[in-house]
């Protein structure tokens, strides 16, 4: 019975991309001056695993390239070749091409043949123009084998071996390339015919390899299945045996790690989160129904509902936690970006990261990557000076780019900073007036920095392939706002610039304050709410050009009526209730008719179900079945900036 290997492709592609990330990280560590056998071995193992899977699934181009790359790595780890800049550049280039080849195999988007050929030529040039075939590698290993004349191998696959796309026959063929191989099948684990499952591996193997190769060559053959088999390897006719207990312990640990995790599709997790969201809505409905009961039944109902609320919140936290990934998934792509870009621009750049373990929703991680790339590229291209200029200014020749992530007030905060030249306030104002942008007479620093987020704005004197077209910062702010976040910028001339991005932890469920406006109910995200108060008669003033202002202790805040903003009007109550909110780095007060309470709400997209509405970030379903709109606090804060700039 033939096995359809296509069912294992998705797992192979995902694991291969993780392997490429590990290869890239290892090569960058080598480029930074780190050395060590384990570091080189980790890069080699990743390449070998990708090659093994590519050969199994018939991805010939990927297998051929990884074989050449593997040859170069094998020479480095054997001490036959030093770690040189040219070799590292060639290997990093091969990582990029391998990503393109994987994309071609998965999505049928053809890789650039010229790039594939070019990286083959670069690797061949590093190797001396003649790639070493597998047989030659085995011969070289055999020459260094000492008194070992062969190896006895006990190989018993786990029953689930086929399910990961592996084939024992492929392993036997690889061993046969190392030298003469005697094979004996072990049928001890083979069940009766009526209990035989063709999708499980039952046959074991006793193998004798008649070649004095190194133990590492044997380990490399089984690296692809090390966690999915029982493996015994011992030398033949060697009086003193060096047992690699550390390697065995590492493999055993890896096997335990593999058994304690499971790969689940994102669509399944999204479906689970949607079901939890519906459960939250149902809980709200039950709570509303429970308010109409009296007596002892009401008390019992209330106790049960409180227990349901606790269980629902715990379930929600657990399910959302499944979607949370460390922000390192984004941060780890920047060492390569910084290395390549600084080399092109002739600058010395040091990358510092912190808070890599900070967790963020997977959906946000995927969408935050591009804005961060824009910011890091801008920091290197515009922010950091060349070494000579920095030295002339009394700075260290090597500039610093910092990436930091942390949790603050129910948000994740990501900061991108540099210690470069900083923003030139006068130059920005001159460019803005030249382009006809509206500029206040005496703008604050925040208003000046805000100008660089305008579409098409650029202070570059010349257009290059990196900058000068005014595309970047407006895209950054637009993308962040679409995620319900905000962007703030601060800069000091000669000392550097820092961009701060604030994002919600998740877009699925939020804690909200429900308020009454007219005959409708609105939801204010609780992370934006600072306080609620009932102003006195003299606390509200009207200021020319600013509109109504509310005095909160010793500070005057813009006062915005939600009823007028959304066209709901007033409910006729005389008492004024104000809620102080903060969004997009600005505090303001919003006028409502009444505070209704606090509850969890499930965020539903208006754009997906209706269309985008300014000032509204989404909608939710209340316990009584009505739809309530969720206020976009950041949008309200931005709308108050327009009169000030006029």
matplotlib code that plots the C-alpha trace (Angstrom):
import matplotlib.pyplot as plt

x = [0.0, 1.5, 1.5, 0.4, 3.4, 1.6, -0.3, 3.0, 4.0, 2.6, 4.6, 7.8, 7.4, 6.8, 9.7, 12.0, 11.3, 12.1, 15.3, 16.2, 15.6, 17.9, 20.5, 20.4, 20.7, 23.7, 25.4, 24.9, 26.4, 29.4, 29.6, 29.6, 32.7, 31.1, 32.7, 32.1, 31.4, 27.8, 27.0, 28.4, 26.7, 23.3, 23.6, 24.7, 21.8, 19.3, 20.7, 20.8, 17.2, 16.0, 17.9, 16.5, 12.9, 13.4, 14.9, 12.0, 9.3, 11.1, 12.0, 15.1, 16.2, 16.1, 17.9, 20.7, 21.3, 21.3, 23.7, 26.3, 25.7, 26.0, 29.4, 30.7, 29.5, 31.0, 34.4, 34.1, 33.1, 35.9, 38.4, 39.4, 38.2, 38.1, 35.0, 35.5, 33.4, 33.0, 31.7, 29.3, 27.9, 27.5, 25.7, 23.4, 22.6, 21.7, 19.3, 17.4, 17.2, 16.1, 13.2, 12.3, 12.5, 10.3, 7.8, 7.9, 7.3, 4.4, 2.7, 3.9, 5.5, 8.6, 11.9, 14.2, 16.4, 19.2, 19.4, 19.4, 22.2, 24.1, 24.1, 25.2, 28.1, 29.0, 29.1, 31.1, 33.6, 34.0, 34.5, 37.1, 34.9, 34.4, 31.6, 32.4, 30.0, 28.6, 30.9, 34.0, 32.8, 32.4, 35.9, 37.4, 35.6, 36.8, 40.5, 40.1, 38.3, 41.3, 40.9, 37.2, 36.4, 32.6, 29.5, 26.7, 23.3, 20.1, 17.2, 13.6, 11.3, 8.4, 5.0, 4.3, 7.4, 5.4, 3.1, 6.0, 6.8, 9.9, 10.8, 13.2, 14.3, 15.6, 17.8, 19.1, 20.0, 21.9, 23.8, 24.6, 26.3, 28.8, 30.0, 29.0, 25.8, 24.4, 20.7, 18.6, 14.9, 13.5, 9.9, 9.5, 7.1, 5.1, 1.4, -0.9, -2.2, -5.7, -4.2, -1.7, -1.9, -0.2, 0.3, 2.4, 6.0, 6.5, 9.7, 13.0, 16.5, 19.8, 22.5, 26.2, 28.1, 31.5, 33.2, 35.5, 33.5, 33.2, 30.3, 29.1, 28.4, 26.1, 24.4, 23.8, 22.0, 19.6, 19.3, 16.0, 14.4, 16.4, 13.3, 11.2, 13.1, 15.1, 18.6, 21.7, 25.0, 28.2, 31.6, 32.9, 36.4, 37.3, 39.0, 38.2, 34.8, 33.9, 30.3, 28.6, 26.4, 25.8, 24.5, 22.3, 20.9, 20.2, 18.4, 16.4, 15.5, 14.5, 12.3, 10.5, 10.1, 8.6, 6.1, 4.9, 3.9, 1.5, 1.1, -2.4, -3.6, -4.3, -7.8, -8.7, -7.5, -9.4, -12.5, -12.0, -11.7, -14.9, -16.7, -15.4, -16.6, -20.1, -19.9, -19.1, -22.2, -24.4, -23.1, -24.1, -27.6, -28.0, -26.8, -29.4, -32.2, -31.1, -31.8, -35.5, -35.7, -36.6, -36.1, -33.9, -33.9, -32.3, -29.5, -28.7, -28.9, -26.6, -24.0, -24.1, -23.7, -20.7, -19.1, -19.9, -18.2, -15.1, -14.9, -15.6, -12.8, -10.4, -11.3, -10.9, -7.5, -6.4, -7.6, -6.2, -2.9, -2.7, -2.5, 0.1, 3.6, 6.8, 7.6, 11.0, 9.3, 9.5, 12.7, 14.9, 14.6, 16.4, 20.0, 20.2, 18.4, 20.8, 23.9, 23.0, 21.7, 24.6, 27.1, 25.4, 25.5, 29.0, 27.8, 28.7, 25.5, 25.0, 21.5, 20.2, 17.0, 15.1, 11.8, 11.9, 9.8, 6.9, 3.9, 1.6, -1.4, -0.2, -2.4, -0.8, 2.7, 2.2, 0.9, 3.4, 6.5, 6.3, 5.9, 8.9, 11.0, 10.2, 11.2, 14.5, 15.4, 14.6, 16.7, 19.8, 19.3, 18.2, 19.0, 22.5, 25.5, 28.5, 31.5, 33.5, 30.6, 29.9, 33.6, 33.6, 30.6, 32.4, 30.3, 31.3, 31.8, 29.3, 25.7, 23.1, 19.6, 17.4, 14.3, 12.3, 9.0, 7.0, 3.5, 2.0, -1.6, -3.1, -1.1, 2.1, 4.5, 7.3, 10.0, 12.4, 15.2, 18.6, 21.4, 21.8, 21.5, 17.8, 15.2, 15.9, 12.8, 13.6, 14.2, 10.9, 9.0, 10.6, 9.8, 6.2, 5.6, 7.3, 4.7, 1.9, 1.0, -0.9, 1.5, 0.6, 2.1, 4.0, 4.0, 5.0, 7.6, 4.8, 3.0, 6.3, 7.1, 3.5, 4.3, 6.6, 3.6, 1.9, 1.6, 4.5, 6.5, 10.3, 13.3, 15.7, 17.7, 17.9, 15.8, 17.5, 16.4, 16.1, 14.5, 13.5, 10.0, 8.1, 6.7, 7.1, 6.1, 2.5, 2.2, 3.6, 0.9, -1.9, -1.0, -0.7, -4.1, -5.7, -4.6, -6.2, -2.8, -1.0, 2.4, 4.3, 7.6, 10.2, 13.5, 16.4, 18.8, 22.1, 21.0, 18.6, 15.0, 12.6, 9.3, 6.8, 4.1, 1.2, -1.0, -3.8, -2.8, -5.5, -8.2, -10.7, -12.2, -11.8, -13.0, -15.2, -17.2, -20.7, -22.3, -25.6, -25.7, -29.2, -31.2, -28.1, -25.3, -21.7, -18.6, -15.4, -12.4, -11.4, -7.6, -8.3, -10.5, -8.7, -11.5, -15.2, -16.6, -19.6, -18.4, -19.6, -21.3, -18.1, -15.9, -16.9, -15.6, -15.7, -12.4, -12.1, -10.7, -10.7, -14.4, -15.6, -12.9, -13.4, -11.4, -10.1, -8.2, -5.6, -5.8, -8.2, -9.1, -11.1, -14.7, -16.4, -20.1, -20.5, -24.2, -23.3, -20.3, -22.4, -25.7, -27.5, -28.5, -29.2, -31.5, -32.9, -31.0, -29.7, -26.7, -23.5, -21.4, -17.8, -15.3, -11.6, -10.0, -6.5, -5.7, -3.0, -0.9, -3.6, -6.1, -9.7, -13.1, -16.2, -19.7, -22.2, -25.7, -25.0, -22.5, -24.1, -21.3, -18.3, -18.3, -16.3, -17.3, -16.5, -15.1, -16.8, -15.4, -17.6, -15.6, -16.1, -19.9, -20.7, -18.1, -15.6, -17.0, -14.9, -14.6, -15.8, -13.3, -15.8, -19.1, -20.3, -23.5, -25.0, -26.7, -30.1, -29.2, -28.7, -25.6, -23.4, -20.6, -17.1, -15.6, -12.3, -10.7, -7.6, -9.7, -11.5, -8.2, -6.9, -10.1, -9.4, -6.0, -7.5, -8.8, -5.6, -3.6, -5.9]
y = [0.0, 3.3, 6.3, 9.7, 11.9, 15.1, 14.9, 15.6, 18.5, 21.2, 19.8, 19.7, 23.3, 24.6, 22.6, 23.6, 27.3, 26.9, 25.2, 28.1, 30.5, 28.4, 28.3, 32.1, 32.7, 30.4, 31.9, 35.4, 34.3, 33.0, 36.3, 38.1, 36.1, 33.3, 29.9, 26.5, 23.0, 22.9, 26.2, 24.8, 21.5, 23.1, 24.9, 21.6, 19.6, 22.1, 21.9, 18.1, 17.9, 20.1, 18.1, 14.8, 15.9, 17.5, 14.2, 12.3, 14.5, 14.9, 18.6, 18.2, 21.9, 22.2, 18.9, 19.8, 23.2, 22.0, 19.2, 21.7, 23.9, 20.8, 20.0, 23.4, 23.2, 19.8, 21.1, 23.9, 21.7, 19.2, 22.0, 21.8, 25.3, 28.5, 30.5, 33.4, 36.3, 35.1, 31.7, 33.3, 35.6, 32.7, 30.6, 33.4, 34.0, 30.3, 30.6, 33.3, 31.1, 28.1, 30.2, 31.0, 27.3, 26.3, 28.9, 27.5, 24.0, 25.0, 27.8, 27.2, 30.7, 30.1, 31.1, 33.3, 30.8, 33.4, 33.7, 29.9, 29.6, 32.5, 31.0, 27.7, 29.4, 31.3, 28.1, 26.4, 29.2, 29.0, 25.2, 25.7, 25.2, 21.5, 20.5, 17.3, 14.4, 12.3, 9.4, 11.6, 12.8, 9.3, 8.4, 11.4, 10.4, 6.8, 7.9, 9.6, 6.6, 5.2, 1.5, 1.4, -0.8, -0.5, 0.1, -2.1, -0.3, -1.3, 0.8, 0.3, 3.1, 4.3, 3.3, 6.9, 7.4, 7.4, 10.1, 12.6, 11.9, 9.8, 6.6, 4.0, 2.9, 6.4, 6.0, 2.7, 4.1, 7.0, 4.5, 2.4, 5.5, 5.5, 1.9, -1.7, -2.4, -5.7, -5.5, -7.8, -7.1, -7.6, -8.7, -9.0, -6.0, -7.0, -7.7, -10.3, -9.7, -8.8, -6.1, -4.8, -1.0, 0.0, 3.6, 2.5, 1.4, -2.1, -3.5, -2.9, -3.3, -4.7, -3.1, -3.6, -0.8, -2.1, 1.3, 3.1, 6.3, 8.7, 8.4, 11.8, 10.5, 7.9, 10.4, 12.7, 10.0, 9.4, 13.1, 13.4, 10.6, 10.8, 11.6, 9.0, 5.7, 3.6, 3.7, 1.7, 2.5, 0.7, 0.4, -2.9, -4.0, -1.0, -1.7, 1.7, 3.1, 6.7, 6.9, 10.2, 10.4, 14.1, 13.6, 10.7, 12.8, 15.7, 13.3, 11.9, 15.4, 16.3, 13.3, 14.2, 17.8, 16.5, 14.2, 17.1, 19.4, 19.2, 21.2, 22.7, 24.7, 28.4, 28.0, 25.5, 27.9, 30.7, 28.6, 27.8, 31.5, 32.2, 29.6, 31.1, 34.5, 33.1, 31.6, 35.1, 36.5, 33.6, 34.3, 37.9, 36.9, 34.6, 37.3, 39.6, 37.0, 36.3, 39.9, 39.3, 36.5, 36.9, 35.1, 32.0, 31.0, 34.4, 33.9, 30.4, 31.7, 34.5, 32.2, 29.9, 32.8, 34.1, 30.6, 30.6, 34.0, 32.8, 29.6, 31.5, 34.0, 31.2, 29.4, 32.6, 33.3, 29.7, 29.8, 33.2, 32.0, 29.3, 32.0, 34.0, 33.9, 35.6, 38.7, 37.1, 35.5, 39.0, 40.3, 37.4, 38.6, 41.9, 40.7, 39.7, 42.9, 45.1, 43.2, 43.4, 47.0, 48.4, 46.7, 48.3, 51.8, 51.5, 52.0, 50.2, 49.1, 47.3, 45.7, 45.5, 43.6, 43.2, 41.7, 39.0, 36.7, 39.2, 37.5, 38.9, 37.5, 35.6, 37.6, 40.8, 39.4, 38.7, 42.2, 44.1, 42.7, 45.1, 48.3, 47.3, 46.6, 50.1, 51.7, 49.7, 50.6, 54.2, 54.2, 52.8, 54.9, 58.2, 58.1, 56.7, 58.6, 57.0, 56.2, 59.2, 61.6, 59.9, 60.1, 63.8, 64.4, 62.7, 59.5, 55.9, 54.9, 52.0, 53.2, 51.4, 50.3, 49.1, 46.9, 46.5, 44.9, 45.0, 44.8, 48.0, 48.7, 45.9, 46.8, 45.6, 48.4, 48.0, 50.6, 51.2, 53.6, 54.7, 57.0, 58.8, 62.3, 62.8, 64.7, 68.2, 70.3, 73.2, 71.0, 69.2, 72.4, 73.8, 70.6, 70.7, 74.3, 73.6, 70.8, 73.0, 71.1, 72.9, 73.9, 75.7, 79.1, 77.9, 74.1, 71.8, 69.1, 66.5, 68.4, 68.7, 65.0, 64.2, 65.8, 63.0, 60.6, 62.5, 60.5, 61.2, 63.3, 62.8, 64.9, 62.9, 64.9, 62.1, 59.1, 55.7, 52.1, 52.5, 55.9, 59.3, 58.4, 59.3, 55.8, 54.3, 56.3, 56.9, 53.2, 52.4, 54.6, 53.3, 49.7, 50.2, 52.0, 49.2, 47.0, 49.3, 50.7, 54.0, 55.4, 58.0, 59.6, 61.5, 62.8, 64.9, 66.5, 64.8, 62.2, 60.0, 59.1, 56.7, 55.4, 53.8, 51.5, 50.5, 47.6, 45.7, 42.2, 40.6, 41.6, 38.9, 39.9, 43.0, 44.4, 47.4, 50.1, 50.3, 53.8, 55.1, 57.8, 58.9, 55.6, 53.6, 51.8, 52.3, 50.5, 52.3, 49.9, 49.8, 50.0, 53.6, 54.7, 56.7, 57.9, 58.8, 61.9, 64.2, 67.8, 70.8, 73.8, 75.8, 73.0, 73.3, 76.3, 77.2, 78.3, 80.1, 77.7, 74.8, 74.2, 73.0, 72.2, 70.3, 71.2, 68.0, 69.1, 71.5, 70.4, 71.4, 68.6, 68.8, 67.7, 65.8, 64.8, 61.2, 61.9, 64.8, 62.9, 59.8, 61.7, 60.0, 63.2, 63.4, 61.3, 64.4, 64.0, 67.2, 65.7, 65.7, 62.5, 62.6, 59.8, 60.7, 58.5, 58.4, 57.4, 58.0, 59.7, 62.3, 62.7, 64.0, 63.7, 62.3, 63.3, 60.4, 60.2, 57.4, 54.7, 51.3, 49.0, 47.0, 43.7, 41.6, 42.0, 40.0, 42.2, 41.8, 43.4, 46.1, 46.1, 42.4, 42.6, 46.1, 48.8, 51.0, 53.7, 56.6, 56.7, 53.1, 50.2, 47.4, 46.1, 43.6, 41.8, 42.6, 40.2, 41.3, 40.6, 44.2, 45.4, 47.9, 49.9, 50.0, 53.5, 54.2, 56.3, 56.9, 58.1, 60.6, 61.9, 62.4, 64.2, 66.8, 67.6, 69.0, 72.3, 72.9, 72.7, 74.9]
z = [0.0, -1.1, 1.4, 0.2, 1.4, 0.5, 3.8, 5.6, 3.5, 5.8, 8.7, 6.6, 5.4, 9.0, 10.5, 7.6, 8.1, 11.8, 10.7, 8.4, 11.2, 13.4, 10.6, 10.1, 13.8, 14.1, 11.0, 12.4, 15.7, 13.8, 12.0, 15.4, 16.5, 18.5, 18.0, 19.3, 18.0, 19.2, 17.4, 14.1, 14.6, 15.2, 11.8, 10.2, 11.8, 10.5, 6.9, 7.1, 8.3, 5.5, 3.0, 4.3, 4.1, 0.6, -0.7, 0.8, -0.7, -4.1, -3.7, -5.8, -6.0, -2.2, -1.7, -4.1, -2.6, 1.0, 0.0, -1.2, 1.9, 4.1, 2.4, 3.3, 6.9, 7.3, 6.3, 8.8, 11.7, 10.8, 11.1, 7.4, 6.7, 8.8, 9.3, 6.8, 5.8, 2.2, 3.4, 5.8, 3.1, 0.7, 3.4, 4.4, 0.8, 0.5, 3.4, 1.5, -1.6, 0.4, 1.7, -1.9, -2.9, 0.0, -1.0, -4.5, -3.3, -1.0, -3.0, -6.6, -6.7, -8.8, -7.2, -9.3, -11.3, -11.5, -7.7, -7.3, -9.9, -8.3, -4.8, -6.2, -7.9, -4.7, -2.7, -5.4, -5.4, -1.6, -1.9, -4.6, -7.6, -7.0, -4.6, -2.7, -3.3, -0.5, -1.3, -1.0, 2.3, 3.5, 2.3, 4.0, 7.2, 6.8, 6.6, 10.0, 11.6, 13.4, 14.4, 14.0, 11.0, 11.1, 13.1, 14.4, 14.5, 16.1, 14.6, 15.9, 14.5, 16.7, 15.3, 14.4, 12.2, 8.9, 10.2, 10.3, 6.6, 7.3, 5.5, 7.0, 3.5, 2.8, 5.9, 4.7, 1.4, 3.0, 5.2, 2.1, 0.5, 3.4, 2.8, 2.5, 4.5, 5.8, 6.7, 8.8, 9.5, 13.0, 13.0, 16.8, 16.9, 13.9, 15.0, 13.6, 10.1, 11.2, 13.6, 11.1, 10.5, 7.2, 8.5, 11.4, 11.4, 13.0, 11.4, 13.1, 11.6, 12.7, 10.5, 10.1, 8.3, 7.0, 6.8, 9.3, 9.2, 12.1, 14.6, 13.5, 10.0, 11.5, 13.8, 10.8, 8.9, 11.8, 12.8, 11.0, 13.1, 16.3, 18.3, 16.7, 17.1, 19.5, 18.3, 19.4, 17.8, 18.7, 16.9, 15.6, 16.8, 18.7, 22.0, 23.7, 23.1, 23.7, 24.7, 23.9, 27.0, 26.5, 23.0, 24.2, 27.0, 24.6, 22.3, 25.2, 26.3, 22.8, 22.6, 25.8, 24.5, 21.3, 23.1, 25.3, 22.5, 19.5, 16.4, 15.9, 12.9, 13.6, 12.1, 14.8, 17.5, 16.0, 15.9, 19.6, 20.4, 18.5, 20.6, 23.8, 22.6, 22.1, 25.6, 27.0, 25.2, 26.5, 30.0, 29.7, 28.6, 31.6, 33.9, 32.5, 32.8, 36.4, 37.5, 37.1, 39.7, 43.4, 46.6, 47.3, 43.7, 42.8, 45.3, 44.0, 40.4, 41.3, 42.9, 39.9, 37.5, 39.4, 39.2, 35.5, 35.1, 36.8, 34.8, 31.5, 32.3, 33.1, 29.9, 27.9, 29.4, 28.7, 25.1, 24.3, 25.9, 23.2, 20.5, 22.4, 21.0, 22.3, 20.3, 19.7, 16.7, 15.1, 16.8, 15.5, 11.9, 12.6, 13.3, 9.6, 8.4, 10.5, 9.3, 5.6, 5.6, 7.7, 5.3, 2.3, 3.9, 5.3, 8.9, 12.1, 13.9, 17.1, 17.7, 21.3, 22.1, 25.4, 26.4, 23.7, 25.9, 26.0, 24.6, 21.9, 20.0, 16.9, 14.6, 15.9, 15.6, 11.9, 11.2, 13.3, 11.5, 8.4, 10.5, 12.6, 9.5, 8.2, 11.6, 11.8, 8.2, 8.8, 12.0, 10.2, 7.0, 8.4, 12.1, 12.5, 11.2, 9.4, 11.7, 10.7, 11.5, 14.8, 15.8, 14.8, 17.1, 20.0, 19.7, 19.6, 15.9, 16.3, 16.5, 18.5, 17.4, 20.3, 20.2, 23.5, 24.3, 27.6, 29.0, 30.4, 31.5, 29.5, 26.3, 24.8, 24.2, 21.6, 21.4, 18.5, 19.3, 18.0, 19.3, 16.0, 14.8, 15.9, 14.0, 12.7, 13.8, 11.5, 8.5, 9.0, 9.3, 6.1, 4.1, 5.5, 4.4, 1.0, 0.5, 1.6, 4.7, 7.5, 10.2, 13.5, 14.1, 17.2, 16.9, 19.8, 19.3, 19.2, 16.4, 14.4, 14.8, 13.7, 10.3, 9.3, 9.4, 6.6, 3.3, 0.9, 3.5, 3.3, 4.3, 2.1, -0.4, -3.0, -3.8, -3.3, -3.2, 0.6, 1.2, -0.2, -1.7, 1.4, 1.8, 5.2, 8.2, 7.0, 6.3, 9.8, 11.5, 9.3, 10.0, 13.7, 13.9, 12.0, 14.8, 17.4, 18.5, 18.5, 17.6, 19.5, 18.5, 20.5, 19.3, 20.5, 18.0, 18.2, 20.7, 18.8, 18.2, 19.9, 18.4, 20.8, 19.6, 21.9, 20.9, 22.6, 23.9, 21.8, 19.4, 20.4, 23.8, 25.9, 29.2, 28.6, 30.4, 29.0, 28.9, 27.9, 25.2, 24.0, 23.6, 22.7, 24.6, 23.8, 25.0, 26.2, 26.2, 29.9, 29.1, 27.8, 30.8, 33.5, 35.7, 35.7, 37.4, 37.7, 37.0, 39.0, 37.4, 37.0, 35.7, 32.1, 30.1, 26.4, 24.9, 21.6, 19.0, 21.4, 22.1, 25.5, 28.1, 31.4, 34.5, 36.1, 39.2, 37.9, 34.2, 31.4, 29.1, 25.8, 26.4, 23.7, 23.6, 22.4, 21.7, 19.3, 17.8, 16.8, 16.3, 19.2, 20.9, 24.7, 26.8, 28.5, 31.8, 33.4, 35.3, 33.3, 33.5, 32.1, 31.5, 31.2, 28.6, 27.0, 23.5, 21.0, 23.7, 24.5, 27.3, 26.9, 28.5, 26.9, 27.9, 28.4, 29.9, 32.4, 33.4, 33.1, 34.3, 33.4, 31.5, 29.1, 25.5, 22.3, 19.6, 16.2, 13.1, 11.5, 8.4, 7.8, 8.4, 7.3, 6.5, 8.3, 10.5, 11.7, 15.5, 15.9, 16.3, 16.3, 17.8, 20.3, 21.3, 24.7, 27.0, 25.8, 22.2, 21.2, 19.2, 21.0, 19.2, 20.6, 20.8, 19.0, 21.7, 19.7, 16.8, 19.1, 20.4, 16.9, 15.8, 18.5, 17.0, 13.8, 15.2, 17.0, 13.8, 11.8]

ax = plt.figure().add_subplot(projection="3d")
ax.plot(x, y, z, "-o")
ax.set_aspect("equal")
plt.show()
